[in-house]
Structure formats: structure tokens, C-alpha cells
Amino acid sequence: MELVLLGELYVALAKLGVDVELRDSIPGLTVRVHREGDRPVSGYVVLHGFHFTWWRVDNNHPATDVTGSAQRIVDYLRSDLWRGAGS
């Protein structure tokens, strides 16, 4: 089921025009968003329980809403919120 949900998220993210790659070694997706006037920002998305999680565990969205998850991931990577994620 995990790979099916990741596959659905892959398709939803691709429809939003971002670079996305399914990883063979670790079940998850690498997502790269191009930001105007800035270098691309990458993030890694995994399925944690019944939520997609990215950047850190408190960035999550229910896996039952694949389209909403994709939009939240893209919005996060296009924002400046990720810059302070490690602090």
C-alpha cells in the first residue's frame, strides 16, 4: 500500500510541474521545486503512518488526501519556511 500511495503522490506532484523522483533504496520521493530568482529547493517525502511527511515530522498531511498533500508540499518548498526548519 505504501508504494501505491507514493505513486499517487508522485503523479499529483508531477501535475503541479515539480521535479519528482521515486527512490529505490528508501521508500520515498525526492521533490525539487524551482523558485524564481533562486536555486531549486529539494525535499524528501515519506509515508509515516497514514500521513505524508516532509522535511521534518511536523510537516505532514493525511495520505487520504493525495492532491492536498502534493499542494502543501509544493507550497512549503516555495515558501521560506524551510529555511528555518533546521533551527
C-alpha positions as CSV (number, residue, x, y, z in Angstrom):
1,M,0.0,0.0,0.0
2,E,2.9,2.4,0.8
3,L,4.3,2.3,-2.8
4,V,0.8,2.8,-4.2
5,L,0.2,5.9,-2.2
6,L,3.7,7.2,-3.0
7,G,3.0,6.5,-6.7
8,E,-0.2,8.5,-6.5
9,L,1.6,11.4,-4.8
10,Y,4.3,11.2,-7.5
11,V,1.6,11.7,-10.2
12,A,0.0,14.6,-8.2
13,L,3.3,16.4,-7.7
14,A,4.3,15.9,-11.4
15,K,0.9,17.5,-12.4
16,L,2.0,20.6,-10.3
17,G,5.1,20.9,-12.5
18,V,7.8,20.0,-10.0
19,D,10.6,17.5,-10.4
20,V,9.9,14.4,-8.5
21,E,11.8,11.1,-8.3
22,L,10.9,7.8,-6.7
23,R,13.8,6.4,-4.7
24,D,14.7,2.7,-4.9
25,S,16.9,2.5,-1.9
26,I,14.5,4.1,0.6
27,P,10.7,4.2,0.1
28,G,10.1,7.9,-0.5
29,L,10.1,10.7,-3.1
30,T,12.6,13.4,-3.7
31,V,10.9,16.6,-4.7
32,R,12.6,19.6,-6.3
33,V,10.8,22.9,-6.7
34,H,12.3,25.7,-8.8
35,R,12.0,29.1,-7.2
36,E,12.1,32.2,-9.3
37,G,15.4,34.0,-8.9
38,D,16.7,31.4,-6.5
39,R,18.2,27.9,-6.8
40,P,15.9,24.9,-6.6
41,V,14.8,23.6,-3.2
42,S,14.7,19.9,-2.6
43,G,12.8,17.9,0.0
44,Y,12.2,14.2,0.8
45,V,8.7,12.8,1.3
46,V,7.9,9.6,3.1
47,L,4.8,7.9,4.3
48,H,4.8,7.9,8.1
49,G,1.8,6.1,9.4
50,F,-1.2,7.4,7.5
51,H,0.4,10.8,6.7
52,F,2.9,12.0,4.1
53,T,5.7,13.7,5.9
54,W,8.4,16.0,4.5
55,W,11.4,18.0,5.8
56,R,10.5,17.2,9.4
57,V,7.9,15.1,11.2
58,D,5.6,18.1,12.0
59,N,5.2,18.8,8.3
60,N,2.6,16.3,7.3
61,H,-0.8,15.8,5.6
62,P,-3.2,12.8,5.6
63,A,-2.3,10.3,2.9
64,T,-6.1,10.0,2.2
65,D,-5.8,13.5,0.5
66,V,-3.1,13.0,-2.1
67,T,-3.9,16.1,-4.0
68,G,-3.9,18.3,-0.9
69,S,-0.6,16.7,0.3
70,A,1.0,17.5,-3.0
71,Q,-0.1,21.1,-2.9
72,R,1.1,21.5,0.7
73,I,4.5,20.1,-0.1
74,V,4.9,22.4,-3.1
75,D,3.7,25.4,-1.1
76,Y,6.1,24.6,1.7
77,L,9.1,24.3,-0.6
78,R,8.2,27.5,-2.5
79,S,7.9,29.4,0.8
80,D,10.7,30.5,3.0
81,L,9.6,28.3,5.9
82,W,12.1,25.5,5.0
83,R,15.0,27.9,5.6
84,G,14.3,27.9,9.4
85,A,13.4,24.2,9.6
86,G,16.8,23.2,10.9
87,S,17.0,25.8,13.7
